[in-house]
């Protein structure tokens, strides 16, 4: 095997590629071309155009490995075989899923997985210049409980029927999957379906029009009468799925514990504290003020203070009584 002047031999490059996938991210810039081309499946994968050099490749691999234990590893199973500037080899990945991506997984963290794939590399000037991947991602998703079983009718069943008999965790996971799937369809972006579910709808790319359509689709699929402000009341897929589960699980608003709603608002407080959320915070403050007037009849002086308070003053008051929300970051 020839070695390009000042570069690395094909065998060295293949070995480095395996080291990179097994967590040796520091070597990426030494072996990967700065004009890298990547050819990967569309489902659950990033835009190939964003994987154009060593550091970006390393970040992508690190994101994948972050859902698995430190001992997770890819090992060669067949090959590599070298033909000119190309190499091909089959590998097997074995590891323990620790949680995270994909959000639609329904198995418990600690589940062991094994799946296989084939890599093709093209070398140029002693570096890895192009990469093709084909892997059995469907098998991986099946092991993680992220795709339906062999009974196609179960996959096609109405959403309430699919939830029947499920426990709370499994039911919420199904709803997170469905919310993300619908959002991905509306945005025409398959990557959204593989999101964690803790991102805000705004950060996923939903605008007011797509939020209205998501509300309509969920209302149709669940048979529930949902508020038009659905994605504002529950700004993340997981929060929305939790609300849908509570209602579909047969608990009416009358029988639900009112403190659960307050706890949910407190959980969302960190997400509302960031920049760009001022209008939403103001609206929540106004609605809390109206609710406070309906629930209690304070002395005249206190009533005047509440009625005249601004949204910022109301949030400060809530912080003094409930404790300030811990800001993320």
C-alpha positions as CSV (number, residue, x, y, z in Angstrom):
1,X,0.0,0.0,0.0
2,X,1.4,3.3,-1.0
3,X,1.9,6.3,1.3
4,X,1.2,9.8,0.0
5,X,4.0,12.2,0.5
6,X,3.7,13.6,4.0
7,X,0.5,11.7,4.6
8,X,-0.6,8.4,6.0
9,X,-0.9,4.9,4.5
10,X,-4.4,3.5,3.8
11,X,-4.0,1.0,6.6
12,X,-3.0,3.7,9.0
13,X,-6.0,5.8,7.9
14,X,-8.4,2.8,8.3
15,X,-7.0,2.1,11.8
16,X,-7.4,5.8,12.7
17,X,-11.0,5.8,11.5
18,X,-11.7,2.9,13.9
19,X,-10.0,4.7,16.8
20,X,-12.0,7.8,16.1
21,X,-15.3,5.9,16.3
22,X,-14.1,4.3,19.5
23,X,-13.7,7.7,21.2
24,X,-10.2,9.0,20.2
25,X,-11.5,12.3,19.0
26,X,-8.2,14.2,19.3
27,X,-6.8,12.5,16.2
28,X,-9.6,13.6,13.8
29,X,-7.9,16.7,12.4
30,X,-4.7,14.7,11.7
31,X,-6.4,12.1,9.6
32,X,-9.6,13.6,8.1
33,X,-9.5,15.9,5.1
34,X,-10.5,19.5,5.6
35,X,-12.8,19.1,2.6
36,X,-14.4,15.8,3.8
37,X,-17.4,14.4,1.9
38,X,-19.9,12.2,3.8
39,X,-22.6,9.9,2.3
40,X,-25.0,8.6,5.0
41,X,-28.7,7.6,5.3
42,X,-31.2,10.4,5.8
43,X,-33.2,8.9,8.7
44,X,-31.9,10.0,12.1
45,X,-28.8,11.5,10.7
46,X,-27.4,15.1,10.4
47,X,-27.1,17.0,7.2
48,X,-24.0,15.5,5.5
49,X,-23.0,18.9,4.3
50,X,-22.3,19.9,8.0
51,X,-19.8,17.0,8.4
52,X,-17.0,18.6,6.3
53,X,-13.9,18.2,8.4
54,X,-12.3,16.3,11.3
55,X,-13.7,18.3,14.3
56,X,-17.2,18.2,12.9
57,X,-16.9,14.4,12.3
58,X,-15.6,14.0,15.8
59,X,-18.5,16.0,17.3
60,X,-21.0,13.8,15.4
61,X,-19.4,10.6,16.6
62,X,-19.3,12.0,20.2
63,X,-23.0,12.8,20.0
64,X,-23.8,9.2,19.0
65,X,-21.5,7.7,21.7
66,X,-23.0,9.9,24.4
67,X,-26.0,7.6,24.7
68,X,-23.8,4.6,25.4
69,X,-21.5,3.4,28.1
70,X,-17.7,4.1,28.0
71,X,-17.0,0.5,27.1
72,X,-19.1,0.6,23.9
73,X,-17.0,-0.2,21.0
74,X,-16.9,-0.8,17.2
75,X,-14.7,-3.8,16.1
76,X,-13.9,-5.0,12.7
77,X,-15.8,-8.1,11.6
78,X,-14.7,-8.5,7.9
79,X,-11.9,-6.8,6.1
80,X,-10.7,-4.2,5.5
81,X,-10.1,-4.7,1.8
82,X,-8.1,-2.1,-0.1
83,X,-8.6,-1.4,-3.8
84,X,-6.6,1.6,-5.0
85,X,-7.6,4.6,-3.0
86,X,-10.6,2.9,-1.5
87,X,-11.2,0.6,1.5
88,X,-14.2,-1.4,2.6
89,X,-14.9,-3.3,5.8
90,X,-17.8,-4.6,7.9
91,X,-18.0,-3.8,11.6
92,X,-20.1,-4.6,14.7
93,X,-21.0,-2.2,17.4
94,X,-21.6,-3.5,21.0
95,X,-22.6,-1.3,23.9
96,X,-25.0,-0.5,26.7
97,X,-27.6,2.2,26.1
98,X,-27.5,4.7,29.0
99,X,-30.4,6.9,27.8
100,X,-30.7,10.0,25.7
101,X,-31.1,9.6,21.9
102,X,-33.2,8.5,20.3
103,X,-36.0,10.1,22.5
104,X,-38.5,7.5,21.1
105,X,-36.6,4.6,22.8
106,X,-38.9,2.8,25.3
107,X,-36.4,0.3,26.8
108,X,-34.8,1.0,30.2
109,X,-31.3,2.5,30.4
110,X,-28.8,-0.4,30.8
111,X,-30.1,-2.3,27.8
112,X,-27.3,-3.9,25.8
113,X,-27.4,-3.5,22.0
114,X,-25.5,-5.0,19.0
115,X,-25.8,-3.9,15.4
116,X,-23.7,-4.0,12.3
117,X,-22.7,-1.9,9.3
118,X,-20.3,-1.4,6.4
119,X,-17.9,1.5,6.0
120,X,-16.3,2.6,2.7
121,X,-13.5,5.1,2.8
122,X,-11.7,7.0,0.0
123,X,-8.3,8.3,0.6
124,X,-6.6,11.4,-1.0
125,X,-3.3,13.0,-0.2
126,X,-2.8,10.8,2.8
127,X,-6.1,11.7,4.5
128,X,-9.6,10.3,4.6
129,X,-11.4,12.3,1.9
130,X,-14.8,10.6,1.6
131,X,-17.0,8.2,3.6
132,X,-20.0,6.0,2.8
133,X,-22.0,4.3,5.5
134,X,-24.7,1.7,5.4
135,X,-25.8,0.2,8.7
136,X,-28.7,-1.7,10.3
137,X,-30.1,1.3,12.1
138,X,-33.6,-0.3,12.0
139,X,-32.3,-3.2,14.0
140,X,-30.7,-0.8,16.5
141,X,-34.0,1.1,16.9
142,X,-35.9,-2.2,17.3
143,X,-33.6,-3.2,20.1
144,X,-34.2,0.2,21.8
145,X,-38.0,-0.2,21.4
146,X,-38.1,2.8,19.2
147,X,-39.9,1.1,16.3
148,X,-43.1,-1.0,16.3
149,X,-43.0,-4.7,16.5
150,X,-43.8,-7.1,13.7
151,X,-47.6,-6.6,14.1
152,X,-48.3,-3.9,11.5
153,X,-51.8,-3.5,12.8
154,X,-50.6,-2.3,16.1
155,X,-48.6,0.5,14.4
156,X,-51.7,1.5,12.5
157,X,-54.0,1.5,15.5
158,X,-55.5,4.7,16.8
159,X,-53.3,6.5,19.3
160,X,-55.6,5.9,22.3
161,X,-55.7,2.1,21.4
162,X,-51.9,2.0,21.2
163,X,-51.7,3.5,24.7
164,X,-54.2,1.1,26.2
165,X,-52.6,-1.1,28.9
166,X,-49.3,0.8,28.9
167,X,-47.7,2.1,32.0
168,X,-47.0,5.8,32.5
169,X,-43.4,5.7,31.3
170,X,-44.1,3.6,28.2
171,X,-47.2,5.7,27.4
172,X,-45.4,9.0,27.6
173,X,-42.6,7.5,25.5
174,X,-45.1,6.6,22.8
175,X,-46.6,10.1,22.9
176,X,-43.1,11.8,22.7
177,X,-42.4,9.7,19.7
178,X,-45.7,10.7,18.0
179,X,-45.2,14.4,18.8
180,X,-41.7,14.4,17.4
181,X,-42.8,12.4,14.4
182,X,-45.6,14.9,13.6
183,X,-43.2,17.8,14.1
184,X,-40.7,16.2,11.7
185,X,-43.4,15.7,9.1
186,X,-44.6,19.3,9.4
187,X,-41.0,20.7,9.2
188,X,-40.0,18.2,6.5
189,X,-36.9,17.4,8.7
190,X,-36.4,13.8,9.7
191,X,-33.7,14.8,12.2
192,X,-36.4,16.3,14.4
193,X,-37.9,12.8,14.9
194,X,-34.6,11.8,16.6
195,X,-34.5,14.7,19.0
196,X,-34.3,14.2,22.7
197,X,-37.7,15.8,23.3
198,X,-36.4,18.3,25.9
199,X,-35.8,21.0,23.2
200,X,-38.4,23.8,22.9
201,X,-40.6,23.6,19.9
202,X,-39.2,27.0,18.9
203,X,-35.6,25.7,18.8
204,X,-36.8,22.7,16.8
205,X,-38.0,25.1,14.1
206,X,-41.8,25.3,14.7
207,X,-43.4,28.6,13.8
208,X,-46.9,29.8,14.5
209,X,-48.4,28.1,11.4
210,X,-46.8,24.7,12.1
211,X,-47.8,25.0,15.7
212,X,-51.4,25.4,14.6
213,X,-51.1,22.4,12.3
214,X,-49.5,20.3,15.1
215,X,-52.4,21.2,17.4
216,X,-54.9,20.2,14.7
217,X,-53.2,16.8,14.1
218,X,-52.9,16.0,17.7
219,X,-56.5,16.9,18.4
220,X,-57.6,14.6,15.5
221,X,-55.4,11.7,16.6
222,X,-56.2,11.9,20.3
223,X,-59.8,12.8,20.1
224,X,-59.2,15.4,22.8
225,X,-60.3,19.0,22.7
226,X,-57.0,20.7,23.0
227,X,-56.3,24.4,23.7
228,X,-55.1,26.5,20.7
229,X,-52.1,27.6,22.8
230,X,-50.9,24.0,23.2
231,X,-47.3,24.5,22.2
232,X,-47.1,27.7,24.3
233,X,-48.6,26.0,27.4
234,X,-46.3,23.0,27.0
235,X,-43.2,24.3,25.1
236,X,-41.3,21.0,24.8
237,X,-42.3,17.7,23.2
238,X,-41.9,15.9,26.6
239,X,-44.0,18.4,28.5
240,X,-46.7,18.2,25.8
241,X,-46.6,14.4,25.8
242,X,-46.9,14.4,29.6
243,X,-50.0,16.5,29.4
244,X,-51.6,14.3,26.7
245,X,-50.8,11.2,28.7
246,X,-52.5,12.7,31.8
247,X,-55.7,13.4,29.8
248,X,-55.7,10.2,27.8
249,X,-55.1,8.2,30.9
250,X,-58.6,9.0,32.0
251,X,-57.9,11.7,34.6
252,X,-60.2,14.7,34.1
253,X,-59.2,18.2,35.1
254,X,-61.6,18.0,38.0
255,X,-59.9,14.9,39.5
256,X,-56.3,16.0,38.8
257,X,-54.3,17.4,41.7
258,X,-54.1,21.2,41.1
259,X,-50.6,21.1,42.7
260,X,-49.4,19.0,39.8
261,X,-50.1,21.9,37.4
262,X,-48.2,24.2,39.6
263,X,-45.3,21.8,39.8
264,X,-45.3,21.5,36.0
265,X,-45.0,25.3,35.8
266,X,-42.1,25.3,38.2
267,X,-40.4,22.7,36.1
268,X,-40.7,24.9,33.0
269,X,-39.4,28.0,34.8
270,X,-35.7,27.5,33.8
271,X,-36.7,27.2,30.1
272,X,-38.7,30.4,30.4
273,X,-35.9,32.4,32.0
274,X,-33.7,32.7,28.9
275,X,-33.6,35.5,26.4
276,X,-36.4,35.8,23.8
277,X,-39.0,34.6,26.4
278,X,-40.0,38.0,27.7
279,X,-43.4,38.1,26.0
280,X,-44.3,34.6,27.2
281,X,-43.2,35.5,30.8
282,X,-45.3,38.6,30.7
283,X,-48.4,36.6,29.5
284,X,-47.9,34.0,32.2
285,X,-47.6,36.7,34.8
286,X,-50.8,38.3,33.6
287,X,-52.6,35.0,33.7
288,X,-51.3,34.2,37.2
289,X,-52.5,37.6,38.4
290,X,-56.0,36.9,37.1
291,X,-56.0,33.4,38.7
292,X,-54.8,34.9,42.0
293,X,-57.8,37.3,42.0
294,X,-60.2,34.4,41.4
295,X,-58.8,32.1,44.1
296,X,-58.4,34.5,47.0
297,X,-60.1,37.6,48.3
298,X,-57.2,39.6,49.8
299,X,-57.6,42.7,51.9
300,X,-58.3,45.8,50.0
301,X,-54.8,47.1,50.2
302,X,-53.3,43.8,49.1
303,X,-55.8,43.5,46.3
304,X,-54.8,46.9,44.9
305,X,-51.1,45.9,45.0
306,X,-51.8,42.7,43.1
307,X,-54.0,44.4,40.5
308,X,-51.4,47.1,39.9
309,X,-48.4,44.8,39.9
310,X,-46.4,44.3,36.7
311,X,-45.5,40.9,35.3
312,X,-41.9,41.4,36.6
313,X,-43.2,42.2,40.1
314,X,-45.4,39.2,40.1
315,X,-42.5,36.9,39.1
316,X,-40.4,38.5,41.8
317,X,-43.2,37.9,44.3
318,X,-43.4,34.2,43.2
319,X,-39.6,33.9,43.6
320,X,-39.8,35.2,47.1
321,X,-42.6,32.7,48.1
322,X,-41.6,29.6,46.0
323,X,-37.9,30.1,45.6
324,X,-36.2,31.4,42.5
325,X,-35.9,29.0,39.5
326,X,-32.5,27.7,38.8
327,X,-31.3,29.1,35.5
328,X,-29.8,26.6,33.1
329,X,-26.3,27.2,31.9
